[in-house]
């Protein structure tokens, strides 16, 4: 069974940091592009960051550029999102997802992890 499991969410004060992890199992994801998305209460899900299968290319939403860093460890089938200088508007459920074919269409999704940033 293919699974993506996020962890590392929690409650943090504004200006603080968190590192989210996404552990993949059930198949190898080392050739997949991976992404992080988030959904705040009452809002649509939005793109946060994306990393190519090799890790050589990364992309970020303007709202997180310079504060968040996406990375991956293909040997351990894990993707990370390092979040710094967190703001209350970063509060959301964060999801990781896998794009098997490099088409920007994500085939697998995790269940999400809650990040809450207090002011």
Sine and cosine of phi, psi and omega as CSV:
sin_phi,cos_phi,sin_psi,cos_psi,sin_omega,cos_omega
0.00,0.00,0.78,-0.62,0.00,-1.00
-0.98,0.19,0.76,-0.65,0.00,-1.00
-0.64,-0.77,0.60,-0.80,0.22,-0.98
-0.85,-0.52,0.82,-0.57,-0.06,-1.00
-0.83,-0.56,0.89,-0.45,0.03,-1.00
-1.00,0.02,0.49,-0.87,0.08,-1.00
-0.46,-0.89,0.20,-0.98,0.07,-1.00
0.98,-0.20,-0.07,1.00,0.04,-1.00
-0.95,0.32,0.14,-0.99,0.01,-1.00
0.27,-0.96,-0.24,-0.97,0.01,-1.00
-0.98,-0.21,0.77,-0.64,-0.02,-1.00
-0.60,-0.80,0.49,-0.87,0.05,-1.00
-0.98,0.19,0.44,-0.90,0.06,-1.00
-0.82,0.58,0.68,-0.74,-0.05,-1.00
1.00,-0.05,-0.21,0.98,-0.03,-1.00
-0.99,0.11,-0.10,-0.99,-0.06,-1.00
-0.73,-0.68,0.45,-0.89,0.13,-0.99
-0.56,-0.83,0.46,-0.89,0.13,-0.99
-0.85,-0.53,0.87,-0.50,0.06,-1.00
-1.00,-0.05,0.56,-0.83,0.07,-1.00
-0.85,-0.53,0.50,-0.87,0.08,-1.00
-0.73,-0.68,0.95,-0.33,-0.01,-1.00
-0.99,-0.13,0.80,-0.60,-0.03,-1.00
-0.97,-0.25,0.60,-0.80,0.04,-1.00
-0.53,-0.85,0.28,-0.96,0.04,-1.00
0.99,-0.13,-0.38,0.92,0.10,-1.00
-0.26,-0.96,0.25,-0.97,0.04,-1.00
-0.99,0.12,0.70,-0.71,-0.01,-1.00
-0.95,-0.31,0.18,0.98,-0.12,-0.99
-0.92,0.40,-0.31,0.95,0.03,-1.00
-0.97,-0.23,0.09,1.00,-0.02,-1.00
-0.99,-0.11,0.63,-0.78,0.28,-0.96
-0.95,0.30,0.55,-0.83,-0.04,-1.00
-0.81,-0.59,0.51,-0.86,-0.01,-1.00
-0.68,-0.73,0.35,-0.93,0.16,-0.99
-0.89,-0.46,0.67,-0.74,0.05,-1.00
-0.76,-0.65,0.22,-0.97,0.07,-1.00
-0.55,-0.83,0.42,-0.91,0.05,-1.00
-0.66,-0.75,0.88,-0.47,0.04,-1.00
-1.00,-0.01,0.37,-0.93,-0.01,-1.00
-0.83,0.55,0.78,-0.63,0.04,-1.00
0.97,0.23,0.10,1.00,-0.02,-1.00
-0.85,-0.53,0.29,-0.96,0.06,-1.00
-0.98,0.21,0.39,-0.92,0.08,-1.00
-0.90,0.43,0.64,-0.77,-0.02,-1.00
-0.74,-0.67,0.46,-0.89,0.03,-1.00
-0.94,0.34,0.63,-0.77,0.06,-1.00
-0.90,-0.44,-0.81,0.58,-0.08,-1.00
-0.36,-0.93,0.36,-0.93,0.01,-1.00
-0.58,-0.82,0.55,-0.84,0.03,-1.00
-0.70,-0.71,0.66,-0.75,0.03,-1.00
-0.94,0.34,0.19,-0.98,-0.08,-1.00
-0.88,0.48,-0.56,0.83,-0.03,-1.00
-1.00,0.09,-0.25,0.97,-0.09,-1.00
1.00,0.07,-0.02,1.00,-0.08,-1.00
-0.98,0.22,-0.32,0.95,-0.01,-1.00
-0.79,-0.61,0.74,-0.67,0.04,-1.00
-0.75,-0.67,0.48,-0.88,-0.03,-1.00
-0.65,-0.76,0.57,-0.82,-0.06,-1.00
-0.69,-0.73,0.51,-0.86,0.20,-0.98
-0.92,0.39,0.53,-0.85,-0.02,-1.00
-0.86,0.52,-0.52,0.85,-0.07,-1.00
-0.93,0.36,-0.32,0.95,-0.04,-1.00
-0.88,-0.48,-0.10,1.00,-0.05,-1.00
-0.86,0.51,0.74,-0.67,-0.02,-1.00
1.00,0.04,-0.22,0.98,0.01,-1.00
-0.91,-0.42,-0.53,0.85,-0.03,-1.00
-0.94,-0.34,0.52,-0.85,0.07,-1.00
-0.72,-0.70,0.81,-0.59,0.07,-1.00
-0.99,-0.14,0.63,-0.77,0.04,-1.00
-0.50,-0.87,0.15,-0.99,-0.01,-1.00
-0.53,-0.85,0.42,-0.91,0.07,-1.00
-0.80,-0.60,1.00,-0.07,-0.09,-1.00
-0.92,0.39,-0.48,0.88,0.01,-1.00
-0.89,0.46,-0.50,0.87,-0.03,-1.00
-0.93,-0.37,0.20,0.98,0.07,-1.00
0.80,0.60,0.70,0.72,-0.08,-1.00
-0.75,-0.66,0.63,-0.77,0.08,-1.00
-0.86,-0.51,0.57,-0.82,-0.06,-1.00
-0.84,-0.55,0.42,-0.91,0.17,-0.99
-0.73,-0.69,0.96,-0.28,0.07,-1.00
-1.00,0.05,0.85,-0.52,-0.05,-1.00
-0.90,-0.45,0.81,-0.58,-0.01,-1.00
-0.79,-0.61,0.25,-0.97,0.00,-1.00
0.76,0.65,0.73,0.68,-0.09,-1.00
-0.91,0.42,0.55,-0.83,-0.02,-1.00
-0.85,-0.52,0.41,-0.91,0.05,-1.00
-0.82,0.58,-0.53,0.85,0.01,-1.00
-0.96,0.29,-0.09,1.00,0.13,-0.99
-0.99,0.12,-0.13,0.99,0.01,-1.00
-0.87,0.49,0.83,-0.56,-0.06,-1.00
-0.03,-1.00,0.15,-0.99,0.24,-0.97
-1.00,0.01,0.77,-0.64,-0.04,-1.00
-0.97,-0.25,0.75,-0.66,-0.03,-1.00
-0.86,-0.51,0.61,-0.79,0.20,-0.98
-0.97,-0.25,0.39,-0.92,-0.07,-1.00
-0.48,-0.88,0.43,-0.90,-0.03,-1.00
-0.89,-0.46,0.72,-0.70,0.05,-1.00
-0.94,-0.35,0.98,-0.20,-0.13,-0.99
-0.93,0.35,-0.56,0.83,-0.19,-0.98
-0.94,-0.35,0.07,1.00,0.00,-1.00
0.94,0.33,0.47,0.88,-0.07,-1.00
-0.98,-0.22,0.08,1.00,-0.08,-1.00
0.94,0.33,0.17,0.99,0.13,-0.99
-0.97,-0.25,0.84,-0.54,-0.11,-0.99
-1.00,-0.05,0.82,-0.57,-0.14,-0.99
-1.00,-0.03,-0.51,0.86,-0.04,-1.00
-0.81,-0.59,0.61,-0.79,-0.02,-1.00
-0.73,-0.69,0.56,-0.83,0.13,-0.99
-1.00,0.07,0.00,-1.00,-0.03,-1.00
-1.00,0.04,-0.25,0.97,0.07,-1.00
0.99,-0.14,0.40,-0.92,0.09,-1.00
-0.69,-0.72,0.67,-0.74,-0.09,-1.00
-0.99,0.12,0.75,-0.66,0.14,-0.99
-0.87,-0.50,0.82,-0.57,0.01,-1.00
-0.82,-0.57,0.82,-0.57,-0.01,-1.00
-0.92,-0.39,0.88,-0.47,-0.02,-1.00
-1.00,-0.04,0.51,-0.86,-0.03,-1.00
-1.00,-0.03,0.00,0.00,0.00,0.00
